[in-house]
Amino acid sequence: MRALIFLFIFSVSSFSFSQKKYDKTFKNIDDKKNYYSSIAQDIWSFAEMGYQEEKSSNLLKKILSEQGFNIKSGVANIPTAFIASYGKGFPIIAILGLNPHCETINKFSEEKKIIVPAIKELKNKKINIKGPFSADTFFSNQNINNFDVAVGMYHDQVITPMKTIFNFNAINLTLGLPFLRVSPDHGPNEIMLGKNKSNSKSLLYCINFLENIK
């Protein structure tokens, strides 16, 4: 599952994303540390001169190519230099409709008059964006795996599924402010104050996020 960003439109926008992406990345590195160490040892054993690391370059290109990277060799006219790229490098954005099923019996349709023209304008600017999607069926595993960002029209349209899917494995960030604001993905729950029963996972993810962007 992708670490999907949920964004809703408000006076200041907020978005939430899953910490699972980062946890999974570090876990994968730890699980394969012996493999990565063996690659480093192989390169060390080649003992090649600078700009003549043919064996090292070929080994790295082979490994990265097997992992799905696109390899461009001979960068800057240096035979051993290469660029390895993965994916398109740009987020895929989904826009949700305002009305149920993106439909209305009123003459003025927010989807037709506002949302669809805005999507077309962004597409003209080469932004990878699709929609509008009906909010009641969008948040399935299939859609979540196909998009990086989901933009909703109001708070509950995206916050409810976000909390349902990720539970406490997410955080909130508020955009449009002159300072960084981060908060857990839940309210204060005053009923549980002083009872030592609250789940602190999302709060710890907030602290971890701030530590990682220093």
KARARA-V636010 format. One line per field, one symbol per residue. ss: DSSP state (H for helix, E for strand, C for the rest). burial: b if it has 9 or more other C-alpha atoms within 8 Angstrom, else e. A space follows every 50 residues. Layout:
# KARARA-V636010
ss=???
burial=???
This chain:
# KARARA-V636010
ss=CCCCEEEECCCCCEEEEECHHHHHHHHHHHHCHHHHHHHHHHHHHHCCCC CCCHHHHHHHHHHHHHCCCEEEECHHHCCCCEEEECCCCCCCEEEECCCH HHCCCCCCCHHHHHHHHHHHHHHHCCCCEEEEECHHHHCCHHHHCCCCEE EECCHHHHHHHHHHHHCCCEEEEECCCCCCEEEECCCCCHHHCCCCCCCC HHHHHHHHHHHHCC
burial=ebbbbbbbbbebbbbbbbbebeeeeeeeeeeeeeeeeeeeeebeeeeeee eebebbbbeebeebbeeebbbebbbeeeebbbebeeeeeeebbbbbbbbb bbeeeeeebbbebebbbebeebbeeeebbbbbbbbeeebeeebbbebbbb bbbbbebbbebbbeebebbbbbbbbeeeeeebbbbeeeeeebeeeeeeee ebbebbeeeeeeee
